[in-house]
């Protein structure tokens, strides 16, 4: 073993451990090694205990916050996230989640059925009188929360109710009771496009408000419509398209459409895949004096020789563009119409 001593006050030792074995027995060497390992283990254990002790000391910091402070934190969290994070933490936080006095906004989107069951039983159901906003996006949530449609009457502060993927039967049943709500509006639609299905409307008509569909500009009719029912629920529509399944039991197409919307406001009319007679189209155009664009798609014209009526009607309204597709050839149409309009064939 070599030993080097510096001349300074601090002493430095350089020990060549390879020569130690010649001075000490093997058993002594093992004992020294175990002592070194024990010292290292004790040091690491002390560090671990110190860290754990620090965690134990810091853990209660959040729980020591005043209720008012925690409620302020809740305001920055979605109601479900606050429920998921704190409800099962301890009794105090369970009570804080349940007894919060703030208005509650419920937004049920992608969530498993078991989680929704717990959420409904622990939050929605006991606090329904404080809910002012509710959006239900899962098909089974409506069946769960409004299994008895009259329960909507218990949501006395509800201002906004949004349904995604809801079956018509649930909507109709809920609307029957929604007029008892003080703050609930049944203004159901805010988009500009609407596809009209007649099977839905006889049940909804008696529960609608006059301004339900004020935002709608474009209507697509895709079902059979009875000719003796006056609806007039689209006051601001300016584009109409009759889709493949549109049909009227008798010849009163113009009359029936005038019950649904104002034909005088139309600036574009599209007739798709319907076996209209040419006379029916003329009668319809007669009621659209401000129509500039007429689009005819996959029509089989009957009585196209009645061009004099069409010429008269075309000259009395504002049609300047006619689009024709597929089965009606441009030549046949021009031969039958014989009027000076711009005809476009895609």
Buried (B, 14 or more C-beta within 10 A) or exposed (E): EEEEEEEEEEEEEEEEEEEEEEEEEEEEBEEEEEEEEEEEEEEEEEEEEEEEEEEEEEEEEEEEEEEEEBBEEBEEEEBBEBBBEBBEEEEEBBEBBEEBEEEBBBBBEEBEEEEBEBBBEBBBEEBBEBBBBBBBBBEEBBEBBBEEBEBBBEBBBBBEBEBEEBEEEBBBBBBBBBEEBEEBBBEBBEEEEBEBBBEEBEBBEEBBEEEBBBBBBBBBBBBEBEEEEEBEBBEEBBBBBBBEEBBBEEEBBBBBBBBBBBBEBBEBBBBBBBEBBBBBBBBBBBBBBEBBBBBBBBBEBEBBEBBEBBBEBBEEBEBEBBBBBEEBEEEEBBEBBEBEBEBEEE
